[in-house]
Amino acid sequence: MTPSTSSRSELTAEQLAACAPIEQYFFGHAHDDASYMRQAFLPSAHIESMREGVFTSWPLNVYCERFGGKPAADEATRRRSIDWIEVAGTAASARVTLVHGAITFTDYFVLLQTQDGWKIANKAFVGQPTQA
């Protein structure tokens, strides 16, 4: 769950702080638990993608319905990494990769530093077949 393009020791304090909601997001996937997602995202967040050529935009509550509390059978083999994170003041962006069996997801996050700490404001993603 650590950045793959640089070691954690190479990240600035502000980058490490901005990674906190991404780590919550990773825990949400690992445990199939929406409560981690609610901690990671702003309540107004949308999760967006193109699914079979159609634009899809889920509000956070709809996205959280996808998590039922039962980790995937192949959870032990799944990999998640922060590829990069860039911080400018109270705004940040990050790309993460989630290798979930036959599908690899690339997520792009917009993050904001709020009075409650860093939160994911929005997510755009694509899922593609995992390369062997």
LINCORNOR-V704648 format. One record per pair of residues at least 6 apart in sequence whose C-alpha atoms are under 8 Angstrom apart, sorted by sequence separation. I is the first residue (numbers start at 0). J is the second residue. D is the distance in whole Angstrom. If there is no record, write none. Layout:
i=I j=J d=D
i=I j=J d=D
This chain:
i=1 j=7 d=7
i=26 j=32 d=8
i=27 j=33 d=6
i=48 j=54 d=6
i=49 j=55 d=6
i=85 j=91 d=5
i=86 j=92 d=7
i=97 j=103 d=6
i=98 j=104 d=6
i=111 j=117 d=6
i=112 j=118 d=6
i=27 j=34 d=7
i=47 j=54 d=7
i=48 j=55 d=5
i=84 j=91 d=7
i=85 j=92 d=5
i=96 j=103 d=7
i=97 j=104 d=5
i=110 j=117 d=7
i=111 j=118 d=6
i=7 j=15 d=8
i=27 j=35 d=5
i=47 j=55 d=5
i=48 j=56 d=7
i=84 j=92 d=6
i=85 j=93 d=6
i=96 j=104 d=6
i=97 j=105 d=7
i=110 j=118 d=6
i=111 j=119 d=6
i=26 j=35 d=7
i=27 j=36 d=6
i=47 j=56 d=4
i=84 j=93 d=4
i=96 j=105 d=5
i=97 j=106 d=8
i=110 j=119 d=4
i=111 j=120 d=6
i=46 j=56 d=6
i=47 j=57 d=6
i=83 j=93 d=6
i=84 j=94 d=7
i=95 j=105 d=6
i=96 j=106 d=6
i=109 j=119 d=6
i=110 j=120 d=5
i=24 j=35 d=6
i=45 j=56 d=6
i=46 j=57 d=5
i=82 j=93 d=7
i=83 j=94 d=6
i=94 j=105 d=7
i=95 j=106 d=5
i=108 j=119 d=6
i=109 j=120 d=5
i=110 j=121 d=7
i=23 j=35 d=5
i=24 j=36 d=5
i=45 j=57 d=5
i=46 j=58 d=6
i=81 j=93 d=7
i=82 j=94 d=5
i=83 j=95 d=7
i=94 j=106 d=6
i=95 j=107 d=7
i=108 j=120 d=7
i=109 j=121 d=5
i=23 j=36 d=7
i=45 j=58 d=5
i=46 j=59 d=7
i=81 j=94 d=6
i=82 j=95 d=5
i=94 j=107 d=5
i=108 j=121 d=6
i=109 j=122 d=7
i=44 j=58 d=6
i=45 j=59 d=6
i=81 j=95 d=4
i=82 j=96 d=7
i=93 j=107 d=6
i=94 j=108 d=6
i=108 j=122 d=5
i=23 j=38 d=7
i=24 j=39 d=6
i=43 j=58 d=7
i=44 j=59 d=6
i=80 j=95 d=6
i=81 j=96 d=7
i=92 j=107 d=7
i=93 j=108 d=5
i=107 j=122 d=6
i=108 j=123 d=7
i=23 j=39 d=6
i=43 j=59 d=7
i=46 j=62 d=7
i=79 j=95 d=7
i=80 j=96 d=5
i=92 j=108 d=5
i=93 j=109 d=7
i=106 j=122 d=7
i=107 j=123 d=5
i=42 j=59 d=6
i=79 j=96 d=6
i=80 j=97 d=7
i=92 j=109 d=5
i=93 j=110 d=8
i=106 j=123 d=6
i=107 j=124 d=6
i=20 j=38 d=7
i=21 j=39 d=7
i=78 j=96 d=8
i=79 j=97 d=4
i=91 j=109 d=6
i=92 j=110 d=6
i=106 j=124 d=4
i=20 j=39 d=4
i=40 j=59 d=8
i=78 j=97 d=6
i=79 j=98 d=6
i=90 j=109 d=7
i=91 j=110 d=5
i=105 j=124 d=6
i=106 j=125 d=7
i=19 j=39 d=8
i=20 j=40 d=7
i=77 j=97 d=7
i=78 j=98 d=5
i=90 j=110 d=6
i=91 j=111 d=6
i=104 j=124 d=7
i=105 j=125 d=5
i=77 j=98 d=6
i=78 j=99 d=7
i=90 j=111 d=5
i=104 j=125 d=6
i=105 j=126 d=6
i=0 j=22 d=7
i=37 j=59 d=8
i=77 j=99 d=5
i=89 j=111 d=6
i=90 j=112 d=6
i=104 j=126 d=4
i=76 j=99 d=8
i=77 j=100 d=7
i=89 j=112 d=5
i=103 j=126 d=6
i=104 j=127 d=6
i=76 j=100 d=8
i=89 j=113 d=8
i=102 j=126 d=6
i=103 j=127 d=5
i=0 j=25 d=7
i=74 j=99 d=8
i=102 j=127 d=5
i=103 j=128 d=6
i=37 j=63 d=8
i=102 j=128 d=5
i=103 j=129 d=5
i=36 j=63 d=7
i=73 j=100 d=7
i=101 j=128 d=6
i=102 j=129 d=5
i=101 j=129 d=5
i=100 j=129 d=7
i=33 j=63 d=5
i=33 j=64 d=7
i=98 j=129 d=7
i=33 j=65 d=8
i=33 j=66 d=5
i=32 j=66 d=6
i=33 j=67 d=8
i=31 j=66 d=5
i=32 j=67 d=7
i=33 j=68 d=8
i=31 j=67 d=6
i=32 j=68 d=5
i=31 j=68 d=5
i=32 j=69 d=8
i=30 j=68 d=6
i=31 j=69 d=6
i=30 j=69 d=7
i=31 j=70 d=5
i=30 j=70 d=5
i=31 j=71 d=8
i=29 j=70 d=6
i=28 j=70 d=8
i=29 j=71 d=8
i=29 j=74 d=7
i=25 j=79 d=7
i=18 j=84 d=8
i=17 j=86 d=8
i=14 j=84 d=7
i=14 j=85 d=7
i=14 j=86 d=6
i=13 j=86 d=7
i=17 j=91 d=7
i=47 j=121 d=8
i=44 j=119 d=7
i=45 j=120 d=8
i=46 j=121 d=6
i=47 j=122 d=6
i=48 j=123 d=6
i=44 j=120 d=5
i=45 j=121 d=5
i=46 j=122 d=5
i=47 j=123 d=5
i=48 j=124 d=5
i=49 j=125 d=7
i=3 j=80 d=6
i=4 j=81 d=8
i=41 j=118 d=6
i=43 j=120 d=7
i=44 j=121 d=5
i=45 j=122 d=6
i=46 j=123 d=6
i=47 j=124 d=6
i=48 j=125 d=6
i=0 j=78 d=8
i=2 j=80 d=6
i=3 j=81 d=6
i=4 j=82 d=6
i=40 j=118 d=5
i=41 j=119 d=6
i=44 j=122 d=8
i=46 j=124 d=8
i=0 j=79 d=5
i=1 j=80 d=6
i=2 j=81 d=4
i=3 j=82 d=5
i=4 j=83 d=6
i=39 j=118 d=6
i=40 j=119 d=4
i=41 j=120 d=5
i=0 j=80 d=5
i=1 j=81 d=6
i=2 j=82 d=5
i=3 j=83 d=8
i=38 j=118 d=8
i=39 j=119 d=6
i=40 j=120 d=6
i=0 j=81 d=7
i=2 j=83 d=7
i=40 j=121 d=8
i=17 j=110 d=7
i=17 j=112 d=8
i=20 j=117 d=6
i=19 j=117 d=7
i=20 j=118 d=6
i=21 j=119 d=8
i=20 j=119 d=7
i=17 j=117 d=6
i=16 j=117 d=7
i=17 j=118 d=8
